[in-house]
Amino acid sequence: GDISSSTVPVIYAKSTPILGERVFEPDKFAQYVSFEKEFRLARLFVSSLSDYGEDIYLILKDGAEVRALLSDDPHSVALRLGAVLDDEVRKGGNKSKIDYVDLRFGNKVFLKRL
């Protein structure tokens, strides 16, 4: 098996955590876990996650960054991302040459290549 599939992603927050204080709300953590789980089920492995308030940036194991709204449904985001990546491969592209995929704008998708 792939060791990356069982590795816990790193979570980055805006502030430095203080020992004994809550870093983020439990419902936010549940959303982080949902994103990681849905991506993993879609065979997209997350190595780190950054919280920018309403936005969430996920770095995949292959280095591509995925930008989404924290309020978006993680399953829907994973499906949309999978479709974008599949389309990229069908067109002869290479997933490892993607800098980021921005899914924060409804039906519009922004993809930046390296």
Secondary structure, 3 states (H helix, E strand, C coil): CCHHHHCCCEEECCCCCCCCCCCCCHHHHHHHHHHHHHHHHCCCCEEEEEEECCEEEEEECCCCEEEEECCCCHHHHHHHHHHHHHHHHHCCCCHHHEEEEEEEECCEEEEEEC
